[in-house]
Amino acid sequence: MERVRLQRLARNWSQAELARRIGLSRRAYQDFETGYGNLKLTNLVKLLGVLGVSGELAEVVPVPSLEPKVEELLQPTRQRAGRQPRG
């Protein structure tokens, strides 16, 4: 978020101005920039486009970790218990 803030300041834009340019409320953008909120991917792409750094998306978004998914796939599947007849 610090790099986004620095890009905004380099353009001499307020948080409200940048939020307006990407179609967010000032509060939603402020929460994102300070680390208290998240943006939808579509809004993140708009933000990077407005800042002219959309080509650097790979540097901003962390690489997803596939390890937990692989581990889950290697575990035996759980079987649901069958119903016991009422008696």
PyMOL Python script that loads the backbone (N, CA, C, O; Angstrom):
from pymol import cmd

cmd.read_pdbstr("""\
ATOM      1  N   MET A   1       0.811  -1.187   0.000  1.00  0.00           N
ATOM      2  CA  MET A   1       0.000   0.000   0.000  1.00  0.00           C
ATOM      3  C   MET A   1       0.866   1.267   0.000  1.00  0.00           C
ATOM      4  O   MET A   1       0.451   2.323  -0.477  1.00  0.00           O
ATOM      5  N   GLU A   2       2.057   1.133   0.539  1.00  0.00           N
ATOM      6  CA  GLU A   2       2.939   2.299   0.592  1.00  0.00           C
ATOM      7  C   GLU A   2       3.305   2.765  -0.817  1.00  0.00           C
ATOM      8  O   GLU A   2       3.363   3.968  -1.074  1.00  0.00           O
ATOM      9  N   ARG A   3       3.549   1.831  -1.722  1.00  0.00           N
ATOM     10  CA  ARG A   3       3.901   2.220  -3.092  1.00  0.00           C
ATOM     11  C   ARG A   3       2.730   2.901  -3.783  1.00  0.00           C
ATOM     12  O   ARG A   3       2.926   3.832  -4.565  1.00  0.00           O
ATOM     13  N   VAL A   4       1.515   2.444  -3.501  1.00  0.00           N
ATOM     14  CA  VAL A   4       0.327   3.083  -4.072  1.00  0.00           C
ATOM     15  C   VAL A   4       0.216   4.507  -3.539  1.00  0.00           C
ATOM     16  O   VAL A   4      -0.058   5.439  -4.296  1.00  0.00           O
ATOM     17  N   ARG A   5       0.428   4.671  -2.245  1.00  0.00           N
ATOM     18  CA  ARG A   5       0.369   6.003  -1.634  1.00  0.00           C
ATOM     19  C   ARG A   5       1.404   6.935  -2.261  1.00  0.00           C
ATOM     20  O   ARG A   5       1.115   8.095  -2.551  1.00  0.00           O
ATOM     21  N   LEU A   6       2.615   6.411  -2.464  1.00  0.00           N
ATOM     22  CA  LEU A   6       3.669   7.231  -3.063  1.00  0.00           C
ATOM     23  C   LEU A   6       3.326   7.611  -4.501  1.00  0.00           C
ATOM     24  O   LEU A   6       3.615   8.727  -4.930  1.00  0.00           O
ATOM     25  N   GLN A   7       2.714   6.697  -5.245  1.00  0.00           N
ATOM     26  CA  GLN A   7       2.276   7.015  -6.610  1.00  0.00           C
ATOM     27  C   GLN A   7       1.221   8.116  -6.589  1.00  0.00           C
ATOM     28  O   GLN A   7       1.241   9.026  -7.419  1.00  0.00           O
ATOM     29  N   ARG A   8       0.302   8.025  -5.631  1.00  0.00           N
ATOM     30  CA  ARG A   8      -0.754   9.039  -5.501  1.00  0.00           C
ATOM     31  C   ARG A   8      -0.147  10.400  -5.170  1.00  0.00           C
ATOM     32  O   ARG A   8      -0.502  11.413  -5.774  1.00  0.00           O
ATOM     33  N   LEU A   9       0.757  10.411  -4.220  1.00  0.00           N
ATOM     34  CA  LEU A   9       1.380  11.671  -3.809  1.00  0.00           C
ATOM     35  C   LEU A   9       2.247  12.267  -4.916  1.00  0.00           C
ATOM     36  O   LEU A   9       2.338  13.489  -5.041  1.00  0.00           O
ATOM     37  N   ALA A  10       2.882  11.417  -5.716  1.00  0.00           N
ATOM     38  CA  ALA A  10       3.706  11.912  -6.825  1.00  0.00           C
ATOM     39  C   ALA A  10       2.854  12.683  -7.839  1.00  0.00           C
ATOM     40  O   ALA A  10       3.357  13.561  -8.540  1.00  0.00           O
ATOM     41  N   ARG A  11       1.579  12.351  -7.908  1.00  0.00           N
ATOM     42  CA  ARG A  11       0.662  13.047  -8.807  1.00  0.00           C
ATOM     43  C   ARG A  11      -0.043  14.212  -8.115  1.00  0.00           C
ATOM     44  O   ARG A  11      -0.852  14.915  -8.721  1.00  0.00           O
ATOM     45  N   ASN A  12       0.277  14.403  -6.841  1.00  0.00           N
ATOM     46  CA  ASN A  12      -0.321  15.464  -6.048  1.00  0.00           C
ATOM     47  C   ASN A  12      -1.843  15.324  -5.946  1.00  0.00           C
ATOM     48  O   ASN A  12      -2.574  16.313  -5.990  1.00  0.00           O
ATOM     49  N   TRP A  13      -2.310  14.062  -5.809  1.00  0.00           N
ATOM     50  CA  TRP A  13      -3.735  13.780  -5.668  1.00  0.00           C
ATOM     51  C   TRP A  13      -4.053  13.480  -4.217  1.00  0.00           C
ATOM     52  O   TRP A  13      -3.269  12.835  -3.520  1.00  0.00           O
ATOM     53  N   SER A  14      -5.200  13.947  -3.767  1.00  0.00           N
ATOM     54  CA  SER A  14      -5.690  13.576  -2.437  1.00  0.00           C
ATOM     55  C   SER A  14      -6.285  12.174  -2.526  1.00  0.00           C
ATOM     56  O   SER A  14      -6.506  11.650  -3.618  1.00  0.00           O
ATOM     57  N   GLN A  15      -6.539  11.581  -1.376  1.00  0.00           N
ATOM     58  CA  GLN A  15      -7.215  10.289  -1.360  1.00  0.00           C
ATOM     59  C   GLN A  15      -8.591  10.409  -2.012  1.00  0.00           C
ATOM     60  O   GLN A  15      -9.025   9.509  -2.731  1.00  0.00           O
ATOM     61  N   ALA A  16      -9.263  11.510  -1.759  1.00  0.00           N
ATOM     62  CA  ALA A  16     -10.593  11.724  -2.332  1.00  0.00           C
ATOM     63  C   ALA A  16     -10.530  11.794  -3.851  1.00  0.00           C
ATOM     64  O   ALA A  16     -11.401  11.253  -4.533  1.00  0.00           O
ATOM     65  N   GLU A  17      -9.513  12.452  -4.387  1.00  0.00           N
ATOM     66  CA  GLU A  17      -9.369  12.570  -5.844  1.00  0.00           C
ATOM     67  C   GLU A  17      -9.109  11.210  -6.487  1.00  0.00           C
ATOM     68  O   GLU A  17      -9.722  10.874  -7.501  1.00  0.00           O
ATOM     69  N   LEU A  18      -8.218  10.443  -5.909  1.00  0.00           N
ATOM     70  CA  LEU A  18      -7.931   9.122  -6.472  1.00  0.00           C
ATOM     71  C   LEU A  18      -9.151   8.210  -6.345  1.00  0.00           C
ATOM     72  O   LEU A  18      -9.463   7.456  -7.266  1.00  0.00           O
ATOM     73  N   ALA A  19      -9.832   8.276  -5.221  1.00  0.00           N
ATOM     74  CA  ALA A  19     -11.044   7.478  -5.029  1.00  0.00           C
ATOM     75  C   ALA A  19     -12.085   7.827  -6.082  1.00  0.00           C
ATOM     76  O   ALA A  19     -12.737   6.936  -6.627  1.00  0.00           O
ATOM     77  N   ARG A  20     -12.247   9.106  -6.372  1.00  0.00           N
ATOM     78  CA  ARG A  20     -13.200   9.545  -7.394  1.00  0.00           C
ATOM     79  C   ARG A  20     -12.821   8.994  -8.760  1.00  0.00           C
ATOM     80  O   ARG A  20     -13.686   8.561  -9.521  1.00  0.00           O
ATOM     81  N   ARG A  21     -11.534   9.010  -9.069  1.00  0.00           N
ATOM     82  CA  ARG A  21     -11.061   8.551 -10.372  1.00  0.00           C
ATOM     83  C   ARG A  21     -11.289   7.055 -10.588  1.00  0.00           C
ATOM     84  O   ARG A  21     -11.458   6.610 -11.723  1.00  0.00           O
ATOM     85  N   ILE A  22     -11.294   6.276  -9.498  1.00  0.00           N
ATOM     86  CA  ILE A  22     -11.512   4.829  -9.658  1.00  0.00           C
ATOM     87  C   ILE A  22     -12.920   4.401  -9.279  1.00  0.00           C
ATOM     88  O   ILE A  22     -13.261   3.222  -9.375  1.00  0.00           O
ATOM     89  N   GLY A  23     -13.745   5.363  -8.846  1.00  0.00           N
ATOM     90  CA  GLY A  23     -15.139   5.052  -8.568  1.00  0.00           C
ATOM     91  C   GLY A  23     -15.404   4.463  -7.199  1.00  0.00           C
ATOM     92  O   GLY A  23     -16.323   3.661  -7.034  1.00  0.00           O
ATOM     93  N   LEU A  24     -14.613   4.850  -6.221  1.00  0.00           N
ATOM     94  CA  LEU A  24     -14.797   4.397  -4.837  1.00  0.00           C
ATOM     95  C   LEU A  24     -15.128   5.577  -3.939  1.00  0.00           C
ATOM     96  O   LEU A  24     -14.906   6.733  -4.298  1.00  0.00           O
ATOM     97  N   SER A  25     -15.657   5.267  -2.777  1.00  0.00           N
ATOM     98  CA  SER A  25     -15.820   6.321  -1.782  1.00  0.00           C
ATOM     99  C   SER A  25     -14.442   6.644  -1.204  1.00  0.00           C
ATOM    100  O   SER A  25     -13.539   5.808  -1.215  1.00  0.00           O
ATOM    101  N   ARG A  26     -14.298   7.853  -0.706  1.00  0.00           N
ATOM    102  CA  ARG A  26     -13.019   8.234  -0.096  1.00  0.00           C
ATOM    103  C   ARG A  26     -12.684   7.302   1.050  1.00  0.00           C
ATOM    104  O   ARG A  26     -11.532   6.901   1.216  1.00  0.00           O
ATOM    105  N   ARG A  27     -13.687   6.957   1.841  1.00  0.00           N
ATOM    106  CA  ARG A  27     -13.467   6.097   3.004  1.00  0.00           C
ATOM    107  C   ARG A  27     -12.986   4.699   2.597  1.00  0.00           C
ATOM    108  O   ARG A  27     -12.089   4.141   3.229  1.00  0.00           O
ATOM    109  N   ALA A  28     -13.587   4.132   1.535  1.00  0.00           N
ATOM    110  CA  ALA A  28     -13.172   2.801   1.068  1.00  0.00           C
ATOM    111  C   ALA A  28     -11.719   2.834   0.601  1.00  0.00           C
ATOM    112  O   ALA A  28     -10.942   1.923   0.886  1.00  0.00           O
ATOM    113  N   TYR A  29     -11.364   3.900  -0.122  1.00  0.00           N
ATOM    114  CA  TYR A  29      -9.985   4.013  -0.587  1.00  0.00           C
ATOM    115  C   TYR A  29      -9.038   4.243   0.589  1.00  0.00           C
ATOM    116  O   TYR A  29      -7.960   3.650   0.649  1.00  0.00           O
ATOM    117  N   GLN A  30      -9.439   5.095   1.514  1.00  0.00           N
ATOM    118  CA  GLN A  30      -8.600   5.380   2.682  1.00  0.00           C
ATOM    119  C   GLN A  30      -8.344   4.097   3.469  1.00  0.00           C
ATOM    120  O   GLN A  30      -7.216   3.841   3.889  1.00  0.00           O
ATOM    121  N   ASP A  31      -9.376   3.300   3.667  1.00  0.00           N
ATOM    122  CA  ASP A  31      -9.209   2.037   4.388  1.00  0.00           C
ATOM    123  C   ASP A  31      -8.227   1.121   3.660  1.00  0.00           C
ATOM    124  O   ASP A  31      -7.404   0.464   4.298  1.00  0.00           O
ATOM    125  N   PHE A  32      -8.309   1.073   2.335  1.00  0.00           N
ATOM    126  CA  PHE A  32      -7.376   0.256   1.566  1.00  0.00           C
ATOM    127  C   PHE A  32      -5.951   0.766   1.727  1.00  0.00           C
ATOM    128  O   PHE A  32      -5.039  -0.012   2.009  1.00  0.00           O
ATOM    129  N   GLU A  33      -5.756   2.057   1.550  1.00  0.00           N
ATOM    130  CA  GLU A  33      -4.406   2.617   1.585  1.00  0.00           C
ATOM    131  C   GLU A  33      -3.759   2.468   2.956  1.00  0.00           C
ATOM    132  O   GLU A  33      -2.541   2.316   3.051  1.00  0.00           O
ATOM    133  N   THR A  34      -4.549   2.511   4.003  1.00  0.00           N
ATOM    134  CA  THR A  34      -3.985   2.386   5.349  1.00  0.00           C
ATOM    135  C   THR A  34      -3.934   0.936   5.835  1.00  0.00           C
ATOM    136  O   THR A  34      -3.487   0.664   6.949  1.00  0.00           O
ATOM    137  N   GLY A  35      -4.395   0.007   4.989  1.00  0.00           N
ATOM    138  CA  GLY A  35      -4.297  -1.407   5.348  1.00  0.00           C
ATOM    139  C   GLY A  35      -5.458  -1.955   6.143  1.00  0.00           C
ATOM    140  O   GLY A  35      -5.395  -3.087   6.622  1.00  0.00           O
ATOM    141  N   TYR A  36      -6.525  -1.177   6.299  1.00  0.00           N
ATOM    142  CA  TYR A  36      -7.679  -1.634   7.066  1.00  0.00           C
ATOM    143  C   TYR A  36      -8.784  -2.214   6.192  1.00  0.00           C
ATOM    144  O   TYR A  36      -9.771  -2.731   6.714  1.00  0.00           O
ATOM    145  N   GLY A  37      -8.637  -2.138   4.886  1.00  0.00           N
ATOM    146  CA  GLY A  37      -9.673  -2.635   3.999  1.00  0.00           C
ATOM    147  C   GLY A  37      -9.071  -3.308   2.786  1.00  0.00           C
ATOM    148  O   GLY A  37      -7.861  -3.253   2.565  1.00  0.00           O
ATOM    149  N   ASN A  38      -9.910  -3.935   2.015  1.00  0.00           N
ATOM    150  CA  ASN A  38      -9.490  -4.615   0.800  1.00  0.00           C
ATOM    151  C   ASN A  38     -10.245  -4.041  -0.389  1.00  0.00           C
ATOM    152  O   ASN A  38     -11.309  -3.441  -0.240  1.00  0.00           O
ATOM    153  N   LEU A  39      -9.677  -4.236  -1.563  1.00  0.00           N
ATOM    154  CA  LEU A  39     -10.336  -3.840  -2.795  1.00  0.00           C
ATOM    155  C   LEU A  39     -10.702  -5.091  -3.572  1.00  0.00           C
ATOM    156  O   LEU A  39      -9.995  -6.097  -3.515  1.00  0.00           O
ATOM    157  N   LYS A  40     -11.807  -5.023  -4.297  1.00  0.00           N
ATOM    158  CA  LYS A  40     -12.105  -6.086  -5.243  1.00  0.00           C
ATOM    159  C   LYS A  40     -11.037  -6.050  -6.316  1.00  0.00           C
ATOM    160  O   LYS A  40     -10.416  -5.012  -6.547  1.00  0.00           O
ATOM    161  N   LEU A  41     -10.821  -7.171  -6.967  1.00  0.00           N
ATOM    162  CA  LEU A  41      -9.806  -7.232  -8.007  1.00  0.00           C
ATOM    163  C   LEU A  41     -10.081  -6.221  -9.111  1.00  0.00           C
ATOM    164  O   LEU A  41      -9.153  -5.605  -9.635  1.00  0.00           O
ATOM    165  N   THR A  42     -11.349  -6.047  -9.466  1.00  0.00           N
ATOM    166  CA  THR A  42     -11.683  -5.087 -10.524  1.00  0.00           C
ATOM    167  C   THR A  42     -11.289  -3.672 -10.110  1.00  0.00           C
ATOM    168  O   THR A  42     -10.799  -2.905 -10.940  1.00  0.00           O
ATOM    169  N   ASN A  43     -11.493  -3.313  -8.847  1.00  0.00           N
ATOM    170  CA  ASN A  43     -11.108  -1.978  -8.378  1.00  0.00           C
ATOM    171  C   ASN A  43      -9.591  -1.834  -8.298  1.00  0.00           C
ATOM    172  O   ASN A  43      -9.055  -0.754  -8.545  1.00  0.00           O
ATOM    173  N   LEU A  44      -8.904  -2.912  -7.955  1.00  0.00           N
ATOM    174  CA  LEU A  44      -7.446  -2.874  -7.924  1.00  0.00           C
ATOM    175  C   LEU A  44      -6.898  -2.631  -9.329  1.00  0.00           C
ATOM    176  O   LEU A  44      -5.967  -1.846  -9.511  1.00  0.00           O
ATOM    177  N   VAL A  45      -7.479  -3.304 -10.316  1.00  0.00           N
ATOM    178  CA  VAL A  45      -7.040  -3.113 -11.701  1.00  0.00           C
ATOM    179  C   VAL A  45      -7.323  -1.675 -12.148  1.00  0.00           C
ATOM    180  O   VAL A  45      -6.497  -1.065 -12.827  1.00  0.00           O
ATOM    181  N   LYS A  46      -8.496  -1.128 -11.767  1.00  0.00           N
ATOM    182  CA  LYS A  46      -8.795   0.276 -12.091  1.00  0.00           C
ATOM    183  C   LYS A  46      -7.769   1.200 -11.444  1.00  0.00           C
ATOM    184  O   LYS A  46      -7.262   2.121 -12.084  1.00  0.00           O
ATOM    185  N   LEU A  47      -7.469   0.950 -10.183  1.00  0.00           N
ATOM    186  CA  LEU A  47      -6.507   1.768  -9.453  1.00  0.00           C
ATOM    187  C   LEU A  47      -5.152   1.755 -10.149  1.00  0.00           C
ATOM    188  O   LEU A  47      -4.554   2.811 -10.357  1.00  0.00           O
ATOM    189  N   LEU A  48      -4.670   0.591 -10.504  1.00  0.00           N
ATOM    190  CA  LEU A  48      -3.370   0.494 -11.156  1.00  0.00           C
ATOM    191  C   LEU A  48      -3.397   1.154 -12.532  1.00  0.00           C
ATOM    192  O   LEU A  48      -2.407   1.748 -12.961  1.00  0.00           O
ATOM    193  N   GLY A  49      -4.542   1.048 -13.227  1.00  0.00           N
ATOM    194  CA  GLY A  49      -4.671   1.709 -14.520  1.00  0.00           C
ATOM    195  C   GLY A  49      -4.631   3.218 -14.394  1.00  0.00           C
ATOM    196  O   GLY A  49      -3.964   3.890 -15.180  1.00  0.00           O
ATOM    197  N   VAL A  50      -5.340   3.756 -13.414  1.00  0.00           N
ATOM    198  CA  VAL A  50      -5.362   5.207 -13.197  1.00  0.00           C
ATOM    199  C   VAL A  50      -3.962   5.710 -12.843  1.00  0.00           C
ATOM    200  O   VAL A  50      -3.567   6.803 -13.248  1.00  0.00           O
ATOM    201  N   LEU A  51      -3.222   4.909 -12.089  1.00  0.00           N
ATOM    202  CA  LEU A  51      -1.862   5.300 -11.710  1.00  0.00           C
ATOM    203  C   LEU A  51      -0.847   5.023 -12.824  1.00  0.00           C
ATOM    204  O   LEU A  51       0.311   5.430 -12.732  1.00  0.00           O
ATOM    205  N   GLY A  52      -1.291   4.328 -13.873  1.00  0.00           N
ATOM    206  CA  GLY A  52      -0.387   4.035 -14.979  1.00  0.00           C
ATOM    207  C   GLY A  52       0.620   2.952 -14.685  1.00  0.00           C
ATOM    208  O   GLY A  52       1.683   2.906 -15.304  1.00  0.00           O
ATOM    209  N   VAL A  53       0.300   2.074 -13.747  1.00  0.00           N
ATOM    210  CA  VAL A  53       1.233   0.996 -13.381  1.00  0.00           C
ATOM    211  C   VAL A  53       0.589  -0.378 -13.529  1.00  0.00           C
ATOM    212  O   VAL A  53       0.993  -1.324 -12.853  1.00  0.00           O
ATOM    213  N   SER A  54      -0.409  -0.499 -14.407  1.00  0.00           N
ATOM    214  CA  SER A  54      -1.101  -1.776 -14.538  1.00  0.00           C
ATOM    215  C   SER A  54      -0.177  -2.875 -15.043  1.00  0.00           C
ATOM    216  O   SER A  54      -0.443  -4.054 -14.807  1.00  0.00           O
ATOM    217  N   GLY A  55       0.895  -2.519 -15.727  1.00  0.00           N
ATOM    218  CA  GLY A  55       1.870  -3.515 -16.168  1.00  0.00           C
ATOM    219  C   GLY A  55       2.657  -4.111 -15.020  1.00  0.00           C
ATOM    220  O   GLY A  55       3.328  -5.129 -15.185  1.00  0.00           O
ATOM    221  N   GLU A  56       2.579  -3.486 -13.863  1.00  0.00           N
ATOM    222  CA  GLU A  56       3.325  -3.954 -12.691  1.00  0.00           C
ATOM    223  C   GLU A  56       2.443  -4.741 -11.732  1.00  0.00           C
ATOM    224  O   GLU A  56       2.793  -4.898 -10.562  1.00  0.00           O
ATOM    225  N   LEU A  57       1.302  -5.240 -12.208  1.00  0.00           N
ATOM    226  CA  LEU A  57       0.369  -5.975 -11.355  1.00  0.00           C
ATOM    227  C   LEU A  57       1.050  -7.142 -10.666  1.00  0.00           C
ATOM    228  O   LEU A  57       0.780  -7.408  -9.495  1.00  0.00           O
ATOM    229  N   ALA A  58       1.925  -7.840 -11.365  1.00  0.00           N
ATOM    230  CA  ALA A  58       2.600  -9.001 -10.789  1.00  0.00           C
ATOM    231  C   ALA A  58       3.467  -8.616  -9.587  1.00  0.00           C
ATOM    232  O   ALA A  58       3.698  -9.436  -8.698  1.00  0.00           O
ATOM    233  N   GLU A  59       3.947  -7.369  -9.560  1.00  0.00           N
ATOM    234  CA  GLU A  59       4.778  -6.927  -8.448  1.00  0.00           C
ATOM    235  C   GLU A  59       3.947  -6.531  -7.230  1.00  0.00           C
ATOM    236  O   GLU A  59       4.454  -6.501  -6.109  1.00  0.00           O
ATOM    237  N   VAL A  60       2.680  -6.229  -7.456  1.00  0.00           N
ATOM    238  CA  VAL A  60       1.825  -5.753  -6.372  1.00  0.00           C
ATOM    239  C   VAL A  60       1.076  -6.907  -5.712  1.00  0.00           C
ATOM    240  O   VAL A  60       0.939  -6.951  -4.490  1.00  0.00           O
ATOM    241  N   VAL A  61       0.597  -7.834  -6.523  1.00  0.00           N
ATOM    242  CA  VAL A  61      -0.205  -8.946  -6.018  1.00  0.00           C
ATOM    243  C   VAL A  61       0.732 -10.072  -5.596  1.00  0.00           C
ATOM    244  O   VAL A  61       1.594 -10.476  -6.377  1.00  0.00           O
ATOM    245  N   PRO A  62       0.580 -10.592  -4.364  1.00  0.00           N
ATOM    246  CA  PRO A  62       1.461 -11.668  -3.926  1.00  0.00           C
ATOM    247  C   PRO A  62       1.202 -12.954  -4.710  1.00  0.00           C
ATOM    248  O   PRO A  62       0.090 -13.201  -5.178  1.00  0.00           O
ATOM    249  N   VAL A  63       2.239 -13.756  -4.841  1.00  0.00           N
ATOM    250  CA  VAL A  63       2.122 -15.033  -5.534  1.00  0.00           C
ATOM    251  C   VAL A  63       1.306 -15.981  -4.659  1.00  0.00           C
ATOM    252  O   VAL A  63       1.627 -16.165  -3.485  1.00  0.00           O
ATOM    253  N   PRO A  64       0.259 -16.581  -5.212  1.00  0.00           N
ATOM    254  CA  PRO A  64      -0.546 -17.496  -4.404  1.00  0.00           C
ATOM    255  C   PRO A  64       0.237 -18.760  -4.090  1.00  0.00           C
ATOM    256  O   PRO A  64       1.038 -19.233  -4.896  1.00  0.00           O
ATOM    257  N   SER A  65      -0.005 -19.281  -2.932  1.00  0.00           N
ATOM    258  CA  SER A  65       0.645 -20.513  -2.509  1.00  0.00           C
ATOM    259  C   SER A  65      -0.268 -21.684  -2.825  1.00  0.00           C
ATOM    260  O   SER A  65      -1.419 -21.718  -2.388  1.00  0.00           O
ATOM    261  N   LEU A  66       0.236 -22.632  -3.576  1.00  0.00           N
ATOM    262  CA  LEU A  66      -0.559 -23.798  -3.941  1.00  0.00           C
ATOM    263  C   LEU A  66      -0.319 -24.971  -3.006  1.00  0.00           C
ATOM    264  O   LEU A  66      -1.019 -25.980  -3.092  1.00  0.00           O
ATOM    265  N   GLU A  67       0.638 -24.859  -2.134  1.00  0.00           N
ATOM    266  CA  GLU A  67       0.986 -25.976  -1.268  1.00  0.00           C
ATOM    267  C   GLU A  67      -0.173 -26.499  -0.428  1.00  0.00           C
ATOM    268  O   GLU A  67      -0.365 -27.715  -0.392  1.00  0.00           O
ATOM    269  N   PRO A  68      -0.955 -25.666   0.249  1.00  0.00           N
ATOM    270  CA  PRO A  68      -2.060 -26.223   1.043  1.00  0.00           C
ATOM    271  C   PRO A  68      -3.056 -26.993   0.174  1.00  0.00           C
ATOM    272  O   PRO A  68      -3.589 -28.014   0.608  1.00  0.00           O
ATOM    273  N   LYS A  69      -3.311 -26.524  -1.029  1.00  0.00           N
ATOM    274  CA  LYS A  69      -4.243 -27.211  -1.918  1.00  0.00           C
ATOM    275  C   LYS A  69      -3.697 -28.584  -2.293  1.00  0.00           C
ATOM    276  O   LYS A  69      -4.442 -29.564  -2.307  1.00  0.00           O
ATOM    277  N   VAL A  70      -2.406 -28.663  -2.595  1.00  0.00           N
ATOM    278  CA  VAL A  70      -1.806 -29.940  -2.970  1.00  0.00           C
ATOM    279  C   VAL A  70      -1.885 -30.903  -1.803  1.00  0.00           C
ATOM    280  O   VAL A  70      -2.204 -32.078  -1.982  1.00  0.00           O
ATOM    281  N   GLU A  71      -1.596 -30.411  -0.605  1.00  0.00           N
ATOM    282  CA  GLU A  71      -1.671 -31.264   0.577  1.00  0.00           C
ATOM    283  C   GLU A  71      -3.080 -31.791   0.782  1.00  0.00           C
ATOM    284  O   GLU A  71      -3.277 -32.953   1.138  1.00  0.00           O
ATOM    285  N   GLU A  72      -4.061 -30.920   0.552  1.00  0.00           N
ATOM    286  CA  GLU A  72      -5.446 -31.349   0.704  1.00  0.00           C
ATOM    287  C   GLU A  72      -5.785 -32.438  -0.297  1.00  0.00           C
ATOM    288  O   GLU A  72      -6.511 -33.377   0.029  1.00  0.00           O
ATOM    289  N   LEU A  73      -5.268 -32.322  -1.510  1.00  0.00           N
ATOM    290  CA  LEU A  73      -5.546 -33.321  -2.530  1.00  0.00           C
ATOM    291  C   LEU A  73      -4.904 -34.667  -2.215  1.00  0.00           C
ATOM    292  O   LEU A  73      -5.426 -35.713  -2.600  1.00  0.00           O
ATOM    293  N   LEU A  74      -3.793 -34.640  -1.527  1.00  0.00           N
ATOM    294  CA  LEU A  74      -3.094 -35.881  -1.203  1.00  0.00           C
ATOM    295  C   LEU A  74      -3.703 -36.613  -0.015  1.00  0.00           C
ATOM    296  O   LEU A  74      -3.437 -37.799   0.180  1.00  0.00           O
ATOM    297  N   GLN A  75      -4.504 -35.934   0.773  1.00  0.00           N
ATOM    298  CA  GLN A  75      -5.150 -36.578   1.914  1.00  0.00           C
ATOM    299  C   GLN A  75      -6.273 -37.474   1.416  1.00  0.00           C
ATOM    300  O   GLN A  75      -6.929 -37.157   0.424  1.00  0.00           O
ATOM    301  N   PRO A  76      -6.502 -38.607   2.110  1.00  0.00           N
ATOM    302  CA  PRO A  76      -7.609 -39.467   1.690  1.00  0.00           C
ATOM    303  C   PRO A  76      -8.935 -38.730   1.842  1.00  0.00           C
ATOM    304  O   PRO A  76      -9.116 -37.934   2.763  1.00  0.00           O
ATOM    305  N   THR A  77      -9.850 -39.007   0.930  1.00  0.00           N
ATOM    306  CA  THR A  77     -11.145 -38.347   1.001  1.00  0.00           C
ATOM    307  C   THR A  77     -11.944 -38.887   2.165  1.00  0.00           C
ATOM    308  O   THR A  77     -11.873 -40.072   2.492  1.00  0.00           O
ATOM    309  N   ARG A  78     -12.696 -38.013   2.778  1.00  0.00           N
ATOM    310  CA  ARG A  78     -13.523 -38.411   3.910  1.00  0.00           C
ATOM    311  C   ARG A  78     -14.839 -38.952   3.386  1.00  0.00           C
ATOM    312  O   ARG A  78     -15.426 -38.412   2.448  1.00  0.00           O
ATOM    313  N   GLN A  79     -15.283 -40.014   4.000  1.00  0.00           N
ATOM    314  CA  GLN A  79     -16.555 -40.605   3.623  1.00  0.00           C
ATOM    315  C   GLN A  79     -17.612 -40.174   4.617  1.00  0.00           C
ATOM    316  O   GLN A  79     -17.373 -40.139   5.824  1.00  0.00           O
ATOM    317  N   ARG A  80     -18.771 -39.849   4.103  1.00  0.00           N
ATOM    318  CA  ARG A  80     -19.877 -39.467   4.961  1.00  0.00           C
ATOM    319  C   ARG A  80     -20.467 -40.722   5.592  1.00  0.00           C
ATOM    320  O   ARG A  80     -20.652 -41.741   4.926  1.00  0.00           O
ATOM    321  N   ALA A  81     -20.754 -40.633   6.863  1.00  0.00           N
ATOM    322  CA  ALA A  81     -21.341 -41.779   7.562  1.00  0.00           C
ATOM    323  C   ALA A  81     -22.739 -42.035   7.049  1.00  0.00           C
ATOM    324  O   ALA A  81     -23.502 -41.101   6.804  1.00  0.00           O
ATOM    325  N   GLY A  82     -23.072 -43.295   6.888  1.00  0.00           N
ATOM    326  CA  GLY A  82     -24.413 -43.648   6.425  1.00  0.00           C
ATOM    327  C   GLY A  82     -25.440 -43.478   7.550  1.00  0.00           C
ATOM    328  O   GLY A  82     -25.087 -43.465   8.730  1.00  0.00           O
ATOM    329  N   ARG A  83     -26.664 -43.352   7.184  1.00  0.00           N
ATOM    330  CA  ARG A  83     -27.732 -43.221   8.188  1.00  0.00           C
ATOM    331  C   ARG A  83     -27.994 -44.538   8.870  1.00  0.00           C
ATOM    332  O   ARG A  83     -28.019 -45.601   8.250  1.00  0.00           O
ATOM    333  N   GLN A  84     -28.183 -44.434  10.138  1.00  0.00           N
ATOM    334  CA  GLN A  84     -28.559 -45.627  10.920  1.00  0.00           C
ATOM    335  C   GLN A  84     -30.062 -45.781  10.897  1.00  0.00           C
ATOM    336  O   GLN A  84     -30.776 -44.796  11.087  1.00  0.00           O
ATOM    337  N   PRO A  85     -30.565 -46.972  10.673  1.00  0.00           N
ATOM    338  CA  PRO A  85     -32.032 -47.143  10.694  1.00  0.00           C
ATOM    339  C   PRO A  85     -32.601 -46.874  12.079  1.00  0.00           C
ATOM    340  O   PRO A  85     -32.011 -47.241  13.095  1.00  0.00           O
ATOM    341  N   ARG A  86     -33.750 -46.232  12.094  1.00  0.00           N
ATOM    342  CA  ARG A  86     -34.400 -45.937  13.384  1.00  0.00           C
ATOM    343  C   ARG A  86     -35.010 -47.227  13.914  1.00  0.00           C
ATOM    344  O   ARG A  86     -35.566 -48.039  13.174  1.00  0.00           O
ATOM    345  N   GLY A  87     -34.888 -47.375  15.177  1.00  0.00           N
ATOM    346  CA  GLY A  87     -35.322 -48.602  15.648  1.00  0.00           C
ATOM    347  C   GLY A  87     -36.257 -48.866  16.643  1.00  0.00           C
ATOM    348  O   GLY A  87     -36.529 -50.029  16.942  1.00  0.00           O
TER     349      GLY A  87
END
""", "prot")
cmd.dss("prot")
cmd.show_as("cartoon", "prot")
cmd.util.cbc("prot")
cmd.orient("prot")
